[in-house]
Amino acid sequence: MSEITQISGRQIAAGRALAGIGQAELAAASRISVPTLRRMEASEGPATGLPNNVAAVRAALEAAGVLFVAENGEGPGVRLRRK
């Protein structure tokens, strides 16, 4: 995993969009329910949910090529890894 420990709901949603995967696909890859993923994505600030579920979503997105960018004065973000 990358250096930052907490990810936001917006980072999850943005990462999923960049990777081109739907909520159902990400939920299945993370072994969580779609409603749980929806709640995470709707979170203001750090993603809400059980820590193991947030970690599973993060791991699935990272496996899909998403890199989580830490707060650097401009705010946290996401980008895709070079292929």
N, CA, C and O atoms as a GROMACS GRO file, in nm:
protein
  332
    1MET      N    1   0.084  -0.119   0.000
    1MET     CA    2   0.000   0.000   0.000
    1MET      C    3   0.088   0.125   0.000
    1MET      O    4   0.206   0.121   0.033
    2SER      N    5   0.025   0.234  -0.038
    2SER     CA    6   0.101   0.358  -0.044
    2SER      C    7   0.118   0.418   0.094
    2SER      O    8   0.072   0.362   0.194
    3GLU      N    9   0.186   0.533   0.100
    3GLU     CA   10   0.229   0.590   0.228
    3GLU      C   11   0.116   0.641   0.316
    3GLU      O   12   0.126   0.631   0.438
    4ILE      N   13   0.010   0.695   0.257
    4ILE     CA   14  -0.095   0.752   0.341
    4ILE      C   15  -0.179   0.642   0.403
    4ILE      O   16  -0.198   0.536   0.342
    5THR      N   17  -0.230   0.667   0.523
    5THR     CA   18  -0.304   0.562   0.591
    5THR      C   19  -0.454   0.578   0.575
    5THR      O   20  -0.525   0.477   0.565
    6GLN      N   21  -0.505   0.700   0.574
    6GLN     CA   22  -0.648   0.721   0.560
    6GLN      C   23  -0.681   0.769   0.420
    6GLN      O   24  -0.609   0.850   0.362
    7ILE      N   25  -0.791   0.717   0.368
    7ILE     CA   26  -0.839   0.764   0.240
    7ILE      C   27  -0.981   0.817   0.260
    7ILE      O   28  -1.051   0.777   0.353
    8SER      N   29  -1.020   0.906   0.173
    8SER     CA   30  -1.153   0.965   0.185
    8SER      C   31  -1.251   0.893   0.094
    8SER      O   32  -1.212   0.820   0.002
    9GLY      N   33  -1.379   0.916   0.121
    9GLY     CA   34  -1.482   0.861   0.036
    9GLY      C   35  -1.470   0.914  -0.106
    9GLY      O   36  -1.494   0.842  -0.203
   10ARG      N   37  -1.434   1.041  -0.118
   10ARG     CA   38  -1.418   1.100  -0.251
   10ARG      C   39  -1.300   1.038  -0.326
   10ARG      O   40  -1.307   1.021  -0.448
   11GLN      N   41  -1.194   1.003  -0.254
   11GLN     CA   42  -1.081   0.936  -0.319
   11GLN      C   43  -1.124   0.798  -0.370
   11GLN      O   44  -1.082   0.755  -0.478
   12ILE      N   45  -1.206   0.728  -0.292
   12ILE     CA   46  -1.254   0.597  -0.336
   12ILE      C   47  -1.336   0.613  -0.463
   12ILE      O   48  -1.313   0.541  -0.561
   13ALA      N   49  -1.430   0.706  -0.463
   13ALA     CA   50  -1.515   0.727  -0.580
   13ALA      C   51  -1.433   0.770  -0.702
   13ALA      O   52  -1.455   0.721  -0.812
   14ALA      N   53  -1.338   0.860  -0.681
   14ALA     CA   54  -1.254   0.907  -0.791
   14ALA      C   55  -1.164   0.796  -0.844
   14ALA      O   56  -1.146   0.782  -0.964
   15GLY      N   57  -1.108   0.719  -0.753
   15GLY     CA   58  -1.022   0.607  -0.794
   15GLY      C   59  -1.099   0.504  -0.874
   15GLY      O   60  -1.049   0.452  -0.974
   16ARG      N   61  -1.220   0.476  -0.830
   16ARG     CA   62  -1.305   0.380  -0.902
   16ARG      C   63  -1.335   0.432  -1.042
   16ARG      O   64  -1.331   0.357  -1.139
   17ALA      N   65  -1.366   0.561  -1.052
   17ALA     CA   66  -1.395   0.620  -1.183
   17ALA      C   67  -1.272   0.616  -1.274
   17ALA      O   68  -1.283   0.583  -1.392
   18LEU      N   69  -1.156   0.649  -1.220
   18LEU     CA   70  -1.033   0.646  -1.301
   18LEU      C   71  -1.001   0.505  -1.351
   18LEU      O   72  -0.955   0.487  -1.463
   19ALA      N   73  -1.028   0.406  -1.264
   19ALA     CA   74  -1.000   0.268  -1.302
   19ALA      C   75  -1.107   0.213  -1.396
   19ALA      O   76  -1.087   0.108  -1.457
   20GLY      N   77  -1.219   0.284  -1.408
   20GLY     CA   78  -1.325   0.241  -1.499
   20GLY      C   79  -1.403   0.121  -1.450
   20GLY      O   80  -1.447   0.038  -1.530
   21ILE      N   81  -1.419   0.110  -1.319
   21ILE     CA   82  -1.494  -0.003  -1.265
   21ILE      C   83  -1.618   0.047  -1.190
   21ILE      O   84  -1.617   0.156  -1.133
   22GLY      N   85  -1.722  -0.032  -1.191
   22GLY     CA   86  -1.847   0.003  -1.125
   22GLY      C   87  -1.844  -0.032  -0.977
   22GLY      O   88  -1.754  -0.099  -0.928
   23GLN      N   89  -1.946   0.016  -0.908
   23GLN     CA   90  -1.955  -0.013  -0.765
   23GLN      C   91  -1.967  -0.162  -0.739
   23GLN      O   92  -1.903  -0.214  -0.647
   24ALA      N   93  -2.048  -0.232  -0.817
   24ALA     CA   94  -2.066  -0.375  -0.795
   24ALA      C   95  -1.935  -0.451  -0.814
   24ALA      O   96  -1.904  -0.543  -0.738
   25GLU      N   97  -1.857  -0.413  -0.914
   25GLU     CA   98  -1.729  -0.480  -0.940
   25GLU      C   99  -1.630  -0.454  -0.826
   25GLU      O  100  -1.561  -0.546  -0.782
   26LEU      N  101  -1.622  -0.328  -0.780
   26LEU     CA  102  -1.530  -0.297  -0.671
   26LEU      C  103  -1.574  -0.363  -0.542
   26LEU      O  104  -1.491  -0.414  -0.466
   27ALA      N  105  -1.703  -0.363  -0.516
   27ALA     CA  106  -1.754  -0.428  -0.395
   27ALA      C  107  -1.720  -0.577  -0.396
   27ALA      O  108  -1.676  -0.632  -0.295
   28ALA      N  109  -1.739  -0.642  -0.510
   28ALA     CA  110  -1.707  -0.785  -0.521
   28ALA      C  111  -1.558  -0.810  -0.502
   28ALA      O  112  -1.519  -0.904  -0.433
   29ALA      N  113  -1.474  -0.726  -0.562
   29ALA     CA  114  -1.329  -0.742  -0.548
   29ALA      C  115  -1.284  -0.718  -0.404
   29ALA      O  116  -1.183  -0.774  -0.360
   30SER      N  117  -1.359  -0.636  -0.332
   30SER     CA  118  -1.325  -0.603  -0.193
   30SER      C  119  -1.393  -0.695  -0.092
   30SER      O  120  -1.364  -0.691   0.027
   31ARG      N  121  -1.484  -0.777  -0.143
   31ARG     CA  122  -1.562  -0.869  -0.059
   31ARG      C  123  -1.646  -0.794   0.045
   31ARG      O  124  -1.652  -0.831   0.162
   32ILE      N  125  -1.709  -0.687  -0.002
   32ILE     CA  126  -1.803  -0.611   0.081
   32ILE      C  127  -1.932  -0.593  -0.001
   32ILE      O  128  -1.934  -0.622  -0.120
   33SER      N  129  -2.036  -0.546   0.063
   33SER     CA  130  -2.162  -0.525  -0.007
   33SER      C  131  -2.160  -0.390  -0.080
   33SER      O  132  -2.084  -0.300  -0.045
   34VAL      N  133  -2.244  -0.380  -0.182
   34VAL     CA  134  -2.256  -0.254  -0.256
   34VAL      C  135  -2.305  -0.142  -0.164
   34VAL      O  136  -2.252  -0.031  -0.172
   35PRO      N  137  -2.405  -0.166  -0.076
   35PRO     CA  138  -2.445  -0.057   0.014
   35PRO      C  139  -2.331  -0.010   0.106
   35PRO      O  140  -2.323   0.110   0.136
   36THR      N  141  -2.245  -0.100   0.149
   36THR     CA  142  -2.131  -0.060   0.231
   36THR      C  143  -2.037   0.029   0.152
   36THR      O  144  -1.989   0.130   0.203
   37LEU      N  145  -2.011  -0.007   0.026
   37LEU     CA  146  -1.926   0.076  -0.059
   37LEU      C  147  -1.990   0.212  -0.083
   37LEU      O  148  -1.921   0.314  -0.081
   38ARG      N  149  -2.120   0.215  -0.107
   38ARG     CA  150  -2.189   0.343  -0.127
   38ARG      C  151  -2.174   0.433  -0.006
   38ARG      O  152  -2.150   0.553  -0.020
   39ARG      N  153  -2.186   0.376   0.114
   39ARG     CA  154  -2.170   0.457   0.236
   39ARG      C  155  -2.028   0.511   0.245
   39ARG      O  156  -2.008   0.626   0.283
   40MET      N  157  -1.929   0.428   0.211
   40MET     CA  158  -1.790   0.475   0.214
   40MET      C  159  -1.771   0.592   0.119
   40MET      O  160  -1.713   0.694   0.156
   41GLU      N  161  -1.820   0.578  -0.003
   41GLU     CA  162  -1.802   0.682  -0.104
   41GLU      C  163  -1.874   0.811  -0.066
   41GLU      O  164  -1.831   0.920  -0.104
   42ALA      N  165  -1.983   0.800   0.009
   42ALA     CA  166  -2.061   0.917   0.050
   42ALA      C  167  -2.002   0.986   0.172
   42ALA      O  168  -2.051   1.091   0.212
   43SER      N  169  -1.899   0.929   0.232
   43SER     CA  170  -1.839   0.985   0.353
   43SER      C  171  -1.780   1.122   0.327
   43SER      O  172  -1.716   1.146   0.224
   44GLU      N  173  -1.803   1.212   0.420
   44GLU     CA  174  -1.735   1.342   0.420
   44GLU      C  175  -1.606   1.321   0.498
   44GLU      O  176  -1.610   1.276   0.612
   45GLY      N  177  -1.494   1.351   0.441
   45GLY     CA  178  -1.367   1.326   0.509
   45GLY      C  179  -1.326   1.180   0.495
   45GLY      O  180  -1.357   1.116   0.395
   46PRO      N  181  -1.255   1.127   0.596
   46PRO     CA  182  -1.207   0.989   0.588
   46PRO      C  183  -1.322   0.891   0.565
   46PRO      O  184  -1.431   0.908   0.619
   47ALA      N  185  -1.296   0.789   0.485
   47ALA     CA  186  -1.398   0.689   0.455
   47ALA      C  187  -1.445   0.622   0.583
   47ALA      O  188  -1.364   0.579   0.666
   48THR      N  189  -1.576   0.613   0.598
   48THR     CA  190  -1.632   0.548   0.716
   48THR      C  191  -1.650   0.400   0.687
   48THR      O  192  -1.669   0.359   0.573
   49GLY      N  193  -1.646   0.323   0.792
   49GLY     CA  194  -1.664   0.179   0.780
   49GLY      C  195  -1.563   0.108   0.866
   49GLY      O  196  -1.473   0.170   0.923
   50LEU      N  197  -1.579  -0.022   0.874
   50LEU     CA  198  -1.483  -0.102   0.949
   50LEU      C  199  -1.345  -0.089   0.884
   50LEU      O  200  -1.334  -0.091   0.761
   51PRO      N  201  -1.241  -0.075   0.964
   51PRO     CA  202  -1.107  -0.057   0.908
   51PRO      C  203  -1.068  -0.166   0.808
   51PRO      O  204  -1.002  -0.138   0.708
   52ASN      N  205  -1.108  -0.290   0.834
   52ASN     CA  206  -1.072  -0.397   0.741
   52ASN      C  207  -1.145  -0.382   0.608
   52ASN      O  208  -1.091  -0.419   0.504
   53ASN      N  209  -1.266  -0.327   0.609
   53ASN     CA  210  -1.339  -0.305   0.484
   53ASN      C  211  -1.277  -0.190   0.403
   53ASN      O  212  -1.263  -0.200   0.282
   54VAL      N  213  -1.240  -0.083   0.472
   54VAL     CA  214  -1.174   0.028   0.403
   54VAL      C  215  -1.041  -0.020   0.344
   54VAL      O  216  -1.007   0.015   0.231
   55ALA      N  217  -0.968  -0.098   0.419
   55ALA     CA  218  -0.840  -0.152   0.370
   55ALA      C  219  -0.861  -0.243   0.250
   55ALA      O  220  -0.780  -0.242   0.157
   56ALA      N  221  -0.968  -0.321   0.249
   56ALA     CA  222  -0.997  -0.411   0.137
   56ALA      C  223  -1.030  -0.332   0.011
   56ALA      O  224  -0.987  -0.368  -0.098
   57VAL      N  225  -1.106  -0.224   0.026
   57VAL     CA  226  -1.139  -0.138  -0.088
   57VAL      C  227  -1.013  -0.073  -0.142
   57VAL      O  228  -0.990  -0.069  -0.263
   58ARG      N  229  -0.932  -0.023  -0.052
   58ARG     CA  230  -0.806   0.039  -0.093
   58ARG      C  231  -0.717  -0.060  -0.168
   58ARG      O  232  -0.661  -0.027  -0.273
   59ALA      N  233  -0.704  -0.179  -0.115
   59ALA     CA  234  -0.620  -0.282  -0.179
   59ALA      C  235  -0.673  -0.318  -0.317
   59ALA      O  236  -0.595  -0.336  -0.411
   60ALA      N  237  -0.805  -0.329  -0.332
   60ALA     CA  238  -0.864  -0.361  -0.462
   60ALA      C  239  -0.839  -0.249  -0.562
   60ALA      O  240  -0.809  -0.276  -0.678
   61LEU      N  241  -0.852  -0.124  -0.518
   61LEU     CA  242  -0.824  -0.013  -0.608
   61LEU      C  243  -0.677  -0.006  -0.646
   61LEU      O  244  -0.644   0.020  -0.762
   62GLU      N  245  -0.589  -0.030  -0.550
   62GLU     CA  246  -0.446  -0.029  -0.581
   62GLU      C  247  -0.412  -0.142  -0.677
   62GLU      O  248  -0.326  -0.124  -0.764
   63ALA      N  249  -0.477  -0.257  -0.664
   63ALA     CA  250  -0.454  -0.368  -0.757
   63ALA      C  251  -0.502  -0.331  -0.898
   63ALA      O  252  -0.451  -0.384  -0.997
   64ALA      N  253  -0.600  -0.241  -0.906
   64ALA     CA  254  -0.651  -0.194  -1.035
   64ALA      C  255  -0.567  -0.081  -1.093
   64ALA      O  256  -0.597  -0.030  -1.201
   65GLY      N  257  -0.461  -0.042  -1.022
   65GLY     CA  258  -0.369   0.060  -1.073
   65GLY      C  259  -0.388   0.199  -1.017
   65GLY      O  260  -0.327   0.294  -1.066
   66VAL      N  261  -0.472   0.213  -0.915
   66VAL     CA  262  -0.496   0.344  -0.855
   66VAL      C  263  -0.389   0.374  -0.751
   66VAL      O  264  -0.359   0.290  -0.666
   67LEU      N  265  -0.333   0.493  -0.757
   67LEU     CA  266  -0.238   0.540  -0.656
   67LEU      C  267  -0.305   0.649  -0.575
   67LEU      O  268  -0.364   0.741  -0.632
   68PHE      N  269  -0.296   0.639  -0.443
   68PHE     CA  270  -0.353   0.740  -0.356
   68PHE      C  271  -0.245   0.843  -0.326
   68PHE      O  272  -0.134   0.808  -0.285
   69VAL      N  273  -0.278   0.969  -0.349
   69VAL     CA  274  -0.184   1.079  -0.332
   69VAL      C  275  -0.213   1.145  -0.198
   69VAL      O  276  -0.326   1.182  -0.169
   70ALA      N  277  -0.110   1.160  -0.118
   70ALA     CA  278  -0.124   1.220   0.016
   70ALA      C  279  -0.149   1.370   0.007
   70ALA      O  280  -0.122   1.433  -0.096
   71GLU      N  281  -0.199   1.425   0.114
   71GLU     CA  282  -0.216   1.570   0.128
   71GLU      C  283  -0.079   1.635   0.110
   71GLU      O  284   0.017   1.598   0.178
   72ASN      N  285  -0.071   1.731   0.019
   72ASN     CA  286   0.057   1.797  -0.006
   72ASN      C  287   0.041   1.948  -0.013
   72ASN      O  288   0.118   2.017  -0.080
   73GLY      N  289  -0.060   1.998   0.057
   73GLY     CA  290  -0.087   2.141   0.050
   73GLY      C  291  -0.198   2.172  -0.049
   73GLY      O  292  -0.262   2.277  -0.039
   74GLU      N  293  -0.221   2.083  -0.142
   74GLU     CA  294  -0.327   2.101  -0.241
   74GLU      C  295  -0.443   2.006  -0.218
   74GLU      O  296  -0.542   2.011  -0.291
   75GLY      N  297  -0.433   1.919  -0.120
   75GLY     CA  298  -0.538   1.823  -0.090
   75GLY      C  299  -0.503   1.684  -0.139
   75GLY      O  300  -0.421   1.670  -0.230
   76PRO      N  301  -0.564   1.582  -0.080
   76PRO     CA  302  -0.537   1.445  -0.121
   76PRO      C  303  -0.600   1.417  -0.257
   76PRO      O  304  -0.689   1.490  -0.300
   77GLY      N  305  -0.554   1.314  -0.323
   77GLY     CA  306  -0.608   1.281  -0.453
   77GLY      C  307  -0.578   1.139  -0.495
   77GLY      O  308  -0.534   1.057  -0.414
   78VAL      N  309  -0.602   1.111  -0.621
   78VAL     CA  310  -0.573   0.979  -0.680
   78VAL      C  311  -0.520   0.999  -0.820
   78VAL      O  312  -0.544   1.102  -0.883
   79ARG      N  313  -0.448   0.901  -0.868
   79ARG     CA  314  -0.406   0.898  -1.007
   79ARG      C  315  -0.384   0.754  -1.046
   79ARG      O  316  -0.379   0.666  -0.960
   80LEU      N  317  -0.369   0.729  -1.176
   80LEU     CA  318  -0.345   0.593  -1.222
   80LEU      C  319  -0.196   0.570  -1.238
   80LEU      O  320  -0.121   0.658  -1.280
   81ARG      N  321  -0.153   0.450  -1.205
   81ARG     CA  322  -0.015   0.408  -1.224
   81ARG      C  323   0.013   0.394  -1.373
   81ARG      O  324  -0.074   0.353  -1.450
   82ARG      N  325   0.132   0.427  -1.412
   82ARG     CA  326   0.174   0.407  -1.551
   82ARG      C  327   0.172   0.259  -1.582
   82ARG      O  328   0.205   0.175  -1.499
   83LYS      N  329   0.133   0.230  -1.706
   83LYS     CA  330   0.131   0.089  -1.746
   83LYS      C  331   0.256   0.051  -1.818
   83LYS      O  332   0.271  -0.063  -1.860
   0.00000   0.00000   0.00000
